[in-house]
Amino acid sequence: MGQRKDIDGSASVPTFYGKELRWKREEAGLTLTQLVEGSFYGPSHLSEIERGERRMPAELASHVDRVLGTDGFFQRRCEDVRNARRRGHARYFERVLEAEKHAESIEEWCPTLIPGLLQTDAYARAVVRAAHPMAPDADVEEKVNARMARASLFEDGQSPEYWAILPESLLRQPVLAPEQAAEQLWHIAALATQRRIVPQVLPGNCGAHPLMLGTAMIMAFPDAPPLVYTEAQYSGDTIDDPALVKQYRKAYDRLRAAALPPEASLALIERAAEDHRHGKQDD
């Protein structure tokens, strides 16, 4: 058996929490399996919490405190871990931050903006500043950095299969200066060329289509039911009701059918990027 890797508790609040959890578990002489016995969670879930890779659900923290006799310590510290994990993100986005790291596929549609996972820092900064015009610069940068950190999802060899359907209007959207707009589109094209994502463009002349009224982010998992996340300007909702998830699933499939094939979509994105670079974007 290989040597067990130690946890650097100084790295972050979640890793400090996880290291303390493992220390208390081992002090009690319990295995991961023994500690989760009687809860609804498995040993792998607890192992990821100990490594600082997953947040502790309140009901599991309560179970751990009861078994270890830690007088509510882990339940009280749950909020600290949640706050640390969502730094730069809204509270309602917390569940998505964790879920997308464990998804085997993510399919996204946003009719008015480039999805957050695909944004460059310039695009993210423009969007955040527009949503929070009076926020201090430091707060804006914290939100931008948090959004950029999510994109590390595409750097791992175990990254989920990611599909994004983009309205053609986004390719001409005057959110950024021409050079920055070109950079944003080349960023999407590069991810597609590297086989990290699959973008499809919904033609501007397609007429009425599914999901015209809002966003949809559909996440599927190898060991859990699928989730749908929808978002408005200052609120978001995570949906796990099977009937609603199924409805969103069908709507997204119909939307995909109305979009251009991936190869044609990539060519359109690259052409739009060149047009921005040379100041030729159409109205």
LOVO-826070 format. One line per 2 residues: number of its first residue (from 1); for each residue x, y, z of C-alpha. Coordinates in steps of 0.05 Angstrom, whole numbers, plus 5000, padded with zeros to 4 digits. Each point is the difference from the previous one (the first is absolute). Layout:
<nodes>
NUM	X Y Z ~ ... .
</nodes>
This chain:
<nodes>
1	5000 5000 5000 ~ 5027 5069 4981 .
3	5015 5052 5053 ~ 4939 5041 5019 .
5	5003 5071 4975 ~ 4996 5052 5055 .
7	4950 5057 4996 ~ 5027 5072 5000 .
9	4950 5032 5048 ~ 5030 5069 4987 .
11	4979 4999 4927 ~ 4927 5021 5012 .
13	4942 4997 5048 ~ 4973 4936 4968 .
15	5067 4964 5006 ~ 5009 5022 5072 .
17	4930 4974 5015 ~ 5015 4935 4964 .
19	5066 4990 5036 ~ 4967 5010 5068 .
21	4945 4951 4980 ~ 5050 4946 4981 .
23	5040 5011 5064 ~ 4938 4993 5044 .
25	4977 4938 4961 ~ 5067 4965 5006 .
27	5007 5020 5073 ~ 4934 4964 5011 .
29	5028 4939 4963 ~ 4946 5001 4947 .
31	5005 4986 4925 ~ 4963 5043 4949 .
33	4948 4945 4993 ~ 4989 4995 5075 .
35	4992 5075 5008 ~ 4946 5007 4946 .
37	4962 4938 5023 ~ 4929 5019 5016 .
39	5002 5062 4955 ~ 4977 5006 4927 .
41	5071 5013 4976 ~ 5055 4954 4976 .
43	5074 4997 5020 ~ 5024 5031 4935 .
45	4958 5062 5014 ~ 5031 5006 5069 .
47	5070 4989 4971 ~ 4990 5059 4952 .
49	4978 5043 5059 ~ 5063 4981 5038 .
51	5043 5021 4940 ~ 4963 5067 4996 .
53	4970 4982 4933 ~ 4927 4998 5021 .
55	4957 5039 5049 ~ 4970 4966 5061 .
57	4924 4996 4998 ~ 4969 5024 5065 .
59	4965 4933 5013 ~ 5066 4962 4991 .
61	5036 5049 5046 ~ 4947 4988 5053 .
63	5010 4925 4992 ~ 5076 5007 5005 .
65	4995 5043 5063 ~ 4954 4949 5032 .
67	5046 4940 4984 ~ 5065 5036 5018 .
69	4971 5036 5060 ~ 5027 5067 4975 .
71	4944 5042 5032 ~ 4975 5030 4934 .
73	5068 5024 4976 ~ 4994 4976 4928 .
75	4929 5023 4993 ~ 5019 5070 5025 .
77	5058 5004 4951 ~ 4958 4980 4940 .
79	4982 5073 4987 ~ 5074 5021 5001 .
81	5015 4948 4946 ~ 4941 5021 4958 .
83	5020 5073 5004 ~ 5071 4984 4980 .
85	4978 4958 4940 ~ 4953 5052 4973 .
87	5047 5060 5009 ~ 4986 5044 4940 .
89	4935 4962 4984 ~ 4929 5010 5021 .
91	4972 4955 5054 ~ 4948 4970 4953 .
93	5057 4976 4954 ~ 5032 4958 5055 .
95	4969 4934 4979 ~ 5022 5009 4927 .
97	5072 5014 5020 ~ 5004 4932 5032 .
99	4956 4962 4951 ~ 5038 5021 4937 .
101	5065 4971 5028 ~ 4967 4931 5004 .
103	4958 5002 4936 ~ 5015 4954 4942 .
105	4964 5046 4952 ~ 4978 5073 5001 .
107	4955 5030 4947 ~ 4988 5075 5002 .
109	4956 5052 4968 ~ 5000 5075 5015 .
111	4962 5043 4950 ~ 5031 5067 5019 .
113	5072 4987 5024 ~ 5060 4956 4987 .
115	4995 4946 5054 ~ 5045 5013 5060 .
117	5043 4938 4989 ~ 5020 5028 4931 .
119	5011 5073 5017 ~ 5067 5036 4996 .
121	5019 5045 5057 ~ 4984 5062 4958 .
123	4930 4974 4984 ~ 4987 4979 5072 .
125	5023 5068 5026 ~ 4953 5036 4953 .
127	4941 4956 5020 ~ 5014 5005 5075 .
129	5010 5076 4997 ~ 4934 5008 4962 .
131	4963 4959 5052 ~ 5033 5036 5059 .
133	5016 5070 4976 ~ 5013 5029 5070 .
135	5042 4942 5026 ~ 5072 5015 5022 .
137	5053 4977 4951 ~ 5026 4949 5049 .
139	4931 4966 5003 ~ 4995 4999 4925 .
141	5069 4968 4994 ~ 4982 4948 5052 .
143	4939 4980 4959 ~ 5040 4999 4935 .
145	5055 4957 5031 ~ 4948 4952 5028 .
147	4969 4993 4931 ~ 5067 4989 4967 .
149	5017 4946 5052 ~ 4940 4959 4978 .
151	5032 4991 4931 ~ 5053 4955 5031 .
153	4946 4947 4988 ~ 5026 4996 4929 .
155	5073 4990 5020 ~ 4991 4933 5033 .
157	5002 4936 4959 ~ 4937 4979 5036 .
159	4961 5062 4979 ~ 4926 4990 4984 .
161	4973 4998 4929 ~ 4978 5072 4990 .
163	4951 5024 4947 ~ 4978 5072 4992 .
165	4947 5027 4952 ~ 5014 5073 4983 .
167	4950 5047 4966 ~ 5031 5029 4937 .
169	4986 5070 5028 ~ 5053 4989 5054 .
171	5054 4996 4946 ~ 4985 5073 4981 .
173	4982 5026 5069 ~ 5035 5067 5013 .
175	5019 4985 5073 ~ 5075 5009 4989 .
177	5048 5040 4956 ~ 5013 4964 4934 .
179	5068 4970 5020 ~ 4971 4974 5066 .
181	4938 4974 4964 ~ 5045 4962 4952 .
183	5040 4972 5058 ~ 4936 4975 5033 .
185	4978 4963 4938 ~ 5069 4972 4986 .
187	5000 4974 5072 ~ 4937 4960 4986 .
189	5028 4976 4933 ~ 5065 4978 5033 .
191	4962 4959 5053 ~ 4961 4967 4944 .
193	5062 4986 4958 ~ 5033 4968 5061 .
195	4939 4955 5009 ~ 4984 5031 5068 .
197	4931 5023 4980 ~ 4948 4994 4945 .
199	4968 5066 4980 ~ 4939 5006 4955 .
201	4972 5064 4972 ~ 4925 5012 4996 .
203	4988 5039 4935 ~ 4969 5068 5007 .
205	4946 4983 4948 ~ 4976 4936 5034 .
207	4936 5032 5025 ~ 4965 4978 5064 .
209	5038 4947 5038 ~ 5001 4964 5068 .
211	5028 5035 5062 ~ 4988 5070 4973 .
213	4982 5025 5070 ~ 5062 4983 5040 .
215	5065 4963 5013 ~ 5011 4926 5010 .
217	5060 4962 5026 ~ 4989 4924 5000 .
219	5049 4958 5040 ~ 5003 4924 4998 .
221	5039 4958 5050 ~ 5027 4928 5001 .
223	4972 4987 5070 ~ 4943 5049 5011 .
225	4936 5026 4966 ~ 5008 5058 4951 .
227	4991 5073 5020 ~ 4978 5062 4962 .
229	5022 5070 5019 ~ 4964 5062 4976 .
231	5020 5072 5014 ~ 4973 5071 4998 .
233	5040 5064 5012 ~ 5002 4995 5076 .
235	4973 4931 5015 ~ 5007 4928 4980 .
237	4964 4934 5010 ~ 5025 4928 5002 .
239	4948 4950 4977 ~ 5002 4926 5017 .
241	4926 4982 4991 ~ 5003 4942 4950 .
243	4939 5023 4960 ~ 5028 5071 4992 .
245	5070 4975 4984 ~ 4970 4955 4946 .
247	4962 5060 4971 ~ 5064 5042 4997 .
249	5037 4940 4970 ~ 4949 4994 4943 .
251	5000 5076 4988 ~ 5076 5001 4996 .
253	5001 4942 4951 ~ 4951 5037 4955 .
255	5042 5063 5005 ~ 5062 4960 4980 .
257	4963 4973 4940 ~ 4986 5072 4977 .
259	5073 5021 5007 ~ 5055 4994 4948 .
261	5046 4938 5002 ~ 5063 5008 5041 .
263	5047 5006 4939 ~ 4958 5055 4968 .
265	4992 5034 5067 ~ 5075 5002 5012 .
267	5011 5030 4931 ~ 4948 5054 5014 .
269	5033 5016 5067 ~ 5069 5006 4968 .
271	4973 5044 4944 ~ 4966 5046 5050 .
273	5065 5005 5040 ~ 5037 5021 4937 .
275	4946 5051 4984 ~ 5007 5031 5069 .
277	5075 5002 4993 ~ 4995 5037 4933 .
279	4941 5044 5020 ~ 4952 4967 4951 .
281	4946 4976 5048 ~ 4930 5006 4972 .
283	4941 5032 5034 .
</nodes>
